[in-house]
Structures are given as structure tokens and as C-alpha cells.
Amino acid sequence: MERRHSIEVSVANERLGAGHPVRVQSMTDTITANIEATVRQILALAHEGSELVRLSVLDDEDAMAVPTIRAQLIDSGCHVPLVGDFHFNGHTLLKEHPSCAKALDKFRINPGNLGFGQSHDRNFASILEIAGKHDKAVRIGANWGSLNDPVRQRLLSEHADWPLEKVLEHAMIESTLESASFAINMGFPANKLVLSAKVSHVPSLLTIYRALAKKTDFALHLGLTEAGTGESAIIASTAAMSILLQEGIGDTLRVSITPPAHINLDEEDPRIQEVRVCQQILQANGLRTFVPTVRSCPGCGRTQREIHRSMVIQVSEFVASRALDWRMRFPGSETMVIAVMGCVVNGIKEAKHANVGISLPGRAGESPLPLVFSDGESYGVLQGENPGEQFTQFLENYIKSHFGSRVAK
Ligand code: SF4
């Protein structure tokens, strides 16, 4: 796939744009001033693979907490770039808390809530000046929930015959481009600027990002805003971002998912789902690999249903639980494909196409033992009580023997 040309941007040690891998981002939902909770969540997000983590900075307490958060992360060996999310008062907070400005790696600002007229320009310029002084990147992050009102009003009066949706799309595009021009005219370097223009309607998002991609070469951050929760958030985000990514558009992305209401500190932080979904979108689109792929057929009337389902679940859960450790210790293991198939109809060929495959006995008088394949060759059958355990042990051994000699970067 040919990626759109974009300007390279450095955010601390992370590079994005200009053909670098599309970066995975996430955002905390803790109160930033709650240092312990925020550090814990950032560590969880970074550990899962978030390459930038954004956190809200909404008042003095949050701004004062940021340097300590940064210091505690470093003490824990975590150097993930931190993005401060500012609305309404970013110019004041960054001016009054230089240590916060210094501790962050990038500021995300929203042109729609920097004030109006001269006050807007003054506030915007002040943030750019502070970012320049500390050599920080800035994301101009327009959002149609807080769209720049003068641009919207102007377009509404100029195009009274347009449907409202079209006016909003154009207002988003113009507002984002005007803000980018303002920054460049102020002398802010293009290689420190990232743009985003998020909406919650997939077709509008496509229109807006295609226009931005065509009209500028600034690095673009992708995201569908207010995407919702659960399956609907994941499906809408995947639909939108896959199309853009396949068109070569996008240098970083975040998937917004409202987590479940309950918070149990003993359980995995549900926020890490954002990271996993971003990784899966990139992997499914052939742009990056993070975890081995488990291919399984859905099962049908030919399947021995219980055997097939339990094998697929056991293998998927095993791979999910081991993937991070494998990625660290056995680089390259994330590119591996594992097939779990329900009968011989497609089972043998699919299992042979995979690095490791298993074709389970179907209901139509097939051999009663699961057939295992490795690198396209028949490995033999699994005998005994617990084929799931045998197969996952086989996977573990395969990873060690095939990727064990490589050195992790
Ligand atoms: S591989 Fe066999 S069990 Fe699986 S869906 Fe196809 S026919 Fe059904």
C-alpha cells in the first residue's frame, strides 16, 4: 500500500509520519491529579503497547501533578511520550506551570475552544510560543463537538442551500487548515505539528480526512470521536480507520471506547482495550504486526461443536496471554499464523498455509484424532486426554525453536 507523504514529526524519541509505522495512542480516564491512579493506568497502557499516552490537564492540580507523574514513570522504566490535553485554559496553565510544559512531550489543543477573535489568537499564539520554547510537538485537534463557531457561521451564511452535514464537514476542514496556517505563520515548525479533525459519523470522517490529506502534508492523527462502547465503538472505528489506512492516510491513531462502569483495581484496566483495538486494526490492515494471528473457521453442521469451540477458545486465550512476553523475548513471533479448523473440508489446506495448524475431527467419519501441521508439513496426530494442552505446548515450543535465537531490540 502506498502511504500518503507526510512530514516527519518527533515526539520525544518517537517518530511519526513520513512512512514511519502508524503509531498507537491511548488516553487515560483517571483524574490526572490522582498521581497514583494515573501512573498505574499509563503504565498499563504503555505495557500493552501504547506508543503515546494522552492525559487531561484541566486545572492547576493536574498541571502540578504532571512532573511527578513523569518522574514516577521514569523511575518505573517507562519513557512513553506524554501528551497533555488542554481545553479553554491551556495557555494559562502552560504559562503558570512551566514544569508541566517541560514534562510533557506534546500538547493537544482544540482550536474551537481557545476563545474568540483577538483573544483566540493571543491564547493560541501563547501555547505555540511555549511549545516552541520547550521544543514540544502540538496537535491541533478539531472536534465537531466544539467546532470553531465563526467558521461554522460563515459557511452557514455562504452556503445556505447546503445540507447541515456538508456545512459541518467543510467547517471542520477549514477550521483545521486555518489553525494550521496560523501556527505556521507564527513560525511554528511544520515538523512539530500534527492535525486531527474528529467527528462521530463515519462518512463525514472520511470526507474530512480525505480533504485534509489532499490539501496538506502535515502528519495526521486518526480517530472517530464519541464512538460509544463495546462492539459498536469497535466496529464504527474499524470501518472508518480501515478505509483511511487503506488509502494510505493516517500517521497515528486512537480508538475511543467508553469502558464498562465498574472499576476493579485487581482486574486488568479496561482502558487497555483501546490499545488492543488499535493494534488489531493496524494488523488486520497489513500495516503492523503485534500478536500472532489465530485463524479459526466458524464451525458448521460438520463440526464436533464442543471440541472445536473449546480448542479455538483455549488457543486464542493462550496466545493472548503469551503474546506480550513472546514479542519481547522472541521478536518476529508476532508475525506467526495459527489455524484452528473444524474438519477436513478446509482444515488441512488452511492448516498447511499457517505456520502451525490443527485440523480437528469433523462429524463425517473422519479420523478421530486432531491432525497437526507445522510449516506446511504434517506433524502427526495428538493422542491422549487433553489435546488443547498438547497443542498450546506445541505452540510454545515452536516459538522458542523458530524465534528464540533472535535478539530483542
Ligand atoms: S472447515 Fe469444516 S467445520 Fe469448519 S466451517 Fe468449513 S466445513 Fe465447517
Boltz pocket constraint, residues with backbone or C-beta under 6 A from the ligand:
constraints:
  - pocket:
      binder: B
      contacts: [[A, 297], [A, 298], [A, 299], [A, 300], [A, 301], [A, 302], [A, 303], [A, 341], [A, 342], [A, 343], [A, 344], [A, 345], [A, 346], [A, 347], [A, 362]]
      max_distance: 6.0
